[in-house]
Amino acid sequence: MEVLPDIVGPEPLVVFCGMAGAESTKTRDHYYETPGNNFWEMLHLSGLTPTRLRPEEDARIVEHGYGLTDLVGHWDPAWVEIDELVEKVEAWQPEWLAFTSKGTAHWASKSLGRRGRPGLGPQDWYVGEAQVFVLPGTSGANQRKDYDGRPHRLSWWYDLASLVGRAPAS
C-alpha cells in the first residue's frame, strides 16, 4: 500500500496519527486534504498553530513542533502495522501521540492487546514513551451532536493545546 511519508521534525511535542488504508486515503498527496476534512482548521482554532495551514503546506507542521504519520492498516487489527508505529514513536520521542479519530485509536489499542474502546481525550496508555490523546475524527462525515459529552470537536483540541502549553489566550 502506498502511504504518505511521515513528516516529523526533531523533538516533536505531538505526532498526529491518522489511518492509511481507507479508500479516501489512496489518492491523496497531502495529509488531511480530503474535502470536508477540518484537521487544519482545528489545529489553528485550538491555538496549536498561529496561522491556518493548508494541506499542501503539511511539511510546515514541523515548524510548530508537530509531526504527521499514519497507522497503516486495513480497518482490521490483524492488518495494523503497530510494531512499525511503536518503533517510529520511540525514535521520535514526542510527548504525545494524538490519534485523529476514535476508530484509529481503537485499532491501535486493540493491536497492542488492550481491551475496550478508548474515549476522547488523554488516555492512561502510551505508545513508546508518548502518552496517547484521542481526538474526534476531523472528517466531514463526523458531524455528530455529541462528542463524549461535549457539543463540539474543538473542545478536545483545546484540551490538547492546553496540555502542550499552546492554548490560545482568552
Backbone torsions as a table, in degrees:
resi	resn	phi	psi	omega
1	MET	NA	134.6	175.3
2	GLU	-85.1	130.1	176.3
3	VAL	-131.2	162.7	178.2
4	LEU	-68.7	148.8	175.7
5	PRO	-69.4	149.4	175.9
6	ASP	-62.2	144.9	174.1
7	ILE	-122.2	97.8	-176.5
8	VAL	-142.9	125.7	177.5
9	GLY	-93.4	-174.2	179.0
10	PRO	-70.3	140.9	175.0
11	GLU	51.2	57.2	179.6
12	PRO	-71.1	143.6	173.1
13	LEU	-75.1	-45.4	-176.8
14	VAL	-135.5	136.7	167.7
15	VAL	-113.2	123.5	178.7
16	PHE	-89.2	133.7	-175.4
17	CYS	-126.9	117.1	174.2
18	GLY	-101.2	-163.5	-178.7
19	MET	-123.4	112.7	171.6
20	ALA	-88.2	134.4	-178.4
21	GLY	140.7	-20.8	175.7
22	ALA	-73.9	152.2	180.0
23	GLU	-55.4	-37.2	-176.4
24	SER	-68.9	-15.4	-177.8
25	THR	-93.5	-7.5	-172.0
26	LYS	-71.9	-25.8	-175.9
27	THR	-112.7	10.1	-175.3
28	ARG	-79.3	151.5	175.7
29	ASP	-107.3	-16.5	-177.2
30	HIS	-141.7	157.9	178.3
31	TYR	-67.0	138.9	173.8
32	TYR	52.9	44.7	-178.3
33	GLU	-102.0	-2.6	-177.6
34	THR	-66.8	147.2	-179.0
35	PRO	-56.5	136.4	178.4
36	GLY	87.6	-10.1	180.0
37	ASN	-77.9	129.5	-176.0
38	ASN	-113.1	28.4	177.3
39	PHE	-53.6	-50.5	-174.7
40	TRP	-66.7	-35.6	176.7
41	GLU	-66.3	-46.2	179.6
42	MET	-62.3	-40.6	178.9
43	LEU	-57.2	-43.0	-179.5
44	HIS	-76.6	-49.3	-176.8
45	LEU	-61.1	-28.7	-179.9
46	SER	-76.7	-13.8	-177.2
47	GLY	95.3	0.9	179.5
48	LEU	-69.2	-27.3	172.3
49	THR	-131.2	145.3	-177.9
50	PRO	-75.0	-21.2	177.0
51	THR	-131.6	162.3	178.7
52	ARG	-86.5	119.1	175.5
53	LEU	-83.2	155.4	174.5
54	ARG	-102.0	157.3	-179.8
55	PRO	-52.2	-37.8	-179.2
56	GLU	-71.5	-5.6	175.0
57	GLU	-103.8	18.7	-173.7
58	ASP	-57.4	-28.1	178.8
59	ALA	-65.1	-21.6	179.7
60	ARG	-75.1	-5.7	-179.5
61	ILE	-57.9	-31.6	-178.3
62	VAL	-67.6	-24.7	177.9
63	GLU	-62.5	-21.6	-176.3
64	HIS	-105.1	3.9	177.3
65	GLY	87.4	25.5	-178.1
66	TYR	-124.6	172.0	176.8
67	GLY	-142.4	165.3	179.3
68	LEU	-131.5	133.3	175.8
69	THR	-150.5	174.9	177.0
70	ASP	-129.8	144.4	166.7
71	LEU	-81.2	114.2	-175.5
72	VAL	-86.4	124.7	-179.2
73	GLY	-172.1	-171.6	-177.7
74	HIS	-132.4	39.5	-179.1
75	TRP	58.2	32.4	179.0
76	ASP	-147.2	121.5	-175.3
77	PRO	-58.5	-23.9	177.5
78	ALA	-67.6	-21.9	-178.5
79	TRP	-102.7	-4.8	-178.3
80	VAL	-74.4	130.2	-179.3
81	GLU	-90.4	68.8	-174.6
82	ILE	-69.9	-35.9	-178.7
83	ASP	-61.4	-39.2	178.6
84	GLU	-64.2	-42.7	178.0
85	LEU	-63.0	-44.1	-179.9
86	VAL	-60.0	-45.8	179.7
87	GLU	-60.4	-43.6	-179.2
88	LYS	-65.7	-44.1	-179.5
89	VAL	-63.9	-40.0	177.2
90	GLU	-62.2	-36.5	178.6
91	ALA	-72.5	-40.3	-177.3
92	TRP	-75.8	-34.0	-179.4
93	GLN	56.5	50.8	174.4
94	PRO	-73.4	160.6	173.7
95	GLU	-72.3	-36.8	-175.7
96	TRP	-130.9	142.8	167.3
97	LEU	-112.8	111.9	-176.1
98	ALA	-103.5	109.5	174.6
99	PHE	-76.0	134.8	-174.1
100	THR	-92.8	23.4	168.6
101	SER	-172.0	155.4	176.7
102	LYS	-65.2	-34.4	179.7
103	GLY	-63.0	-45.6	178.6
104	THR	-63.1	-44.3	178.2
105	ALA	-61.2	-38.9	179.8
106	HIS	-61.8	-46.9	-178.2
107	TRP	-66.7	-37.5	177.1
108	ALA	-65.1	-46.8	-179.4
109	SER	-59.6	-46.7	-179.1
110	LYS	-64.0	-39.9	178.7
111	SER	-66.2	-25.6	176.6
112	LEU	-86.1	1.4	177.5
113	GLY	86.5	13.1	179.3
114	ARG	-84.5	148.7	178.2
115	ARG	-100.7	155.0	176.8
116	GLY	84.1	162.8	179.4
117	ARG	-97.6	129.6	178.4
118	PRO	-69.4	145.0	172.9
119	GLY	-89.1	-170.7	179.1
120	LEU	-84.1	156.0	176.5
121	GLY	98.0	-169.0	-179.2
122	PRO	-66.8	142.0	-177.9
123	GLN	-109.8	166.9	178.1
124	ASP	-95.8	19.1	179.1
125	TRP	-129.1	162.7	-172.5
126	TYR	-129.5	155.6	166.7
127	VAL	-117.7	114.6	-168.3
128	GLY	62.2	-131.7	177.6
129	GLU	-95.5	-0.7	-176.6
130	ALA	-86.5	125.1	175.3
131	GLN	-71.6	144.0	-178.5
132	VAL	-89.0	136.7	172.5
133	PHE	-126.9	132.9	-179.9
134	VAL	-108.4	120.9	176.7
135	LEU	-98.4	153.4	173.3
136	PRO	-67.2	147.8	178.1
137	GLY	-55.8	141.2	-177.6
138	THR	-98.5	2.8	178.3
139	SER	-63.3	147.2	175.8
140	GLY	-61.2	-20.9	179.0
141	ALA	-75.4	-15.9	-178.7
142	ASN	-92.6	77.9	-179.1
143	GLN	-122.4	68.5	179.0
144	ARG	-91.5	175.2	177.2
145	LYS	-101.8	-5.9	-178.8
146	ASP	-141.3	126.1	177.8
147	TYR	-118.8	82.4	-176.9
148	ASP	51.0	50.6	175.6
149	GLY	91.0	0.9	179.5
150	ARG	-117.3	148.9	-175.2
151	PRO	-79.1	-14.6	-179.6
152	HIS	-148.9	158.0	-176.9
153	ARG	-67.7	-34.2	-173.2
154	LEU	-58.2	-31.5	-178.6
155	SER	-59.4	-34.4	178.4
156	TRP	-70.2	-35.7	177.2
157	TRP	-66.0	-38.4	175.5
158	TYR	-58.8	-42.0	180.0
159	ASP	-60.4	-45.2	178.5
160	LEU	-63.0	-44.8	178.7
161	ALA	-58.5	-40.4	179.8
162	SER	-65.7	-41.1	-179.7
163	LEU	-64.0	-30.9	-179.7
164	VAL	-99.8	9.9	176.1
165	GLY	74.0	30.0	-178.4
166	ARG	-123.4	18.5	-179.0
167	ALA	-63.0	142.4	179.4
168	PRO	-66.2	149.1	176.3
169	ALA	-67.5	139.7	-178.9
170	SER	-93.7	NA	NA
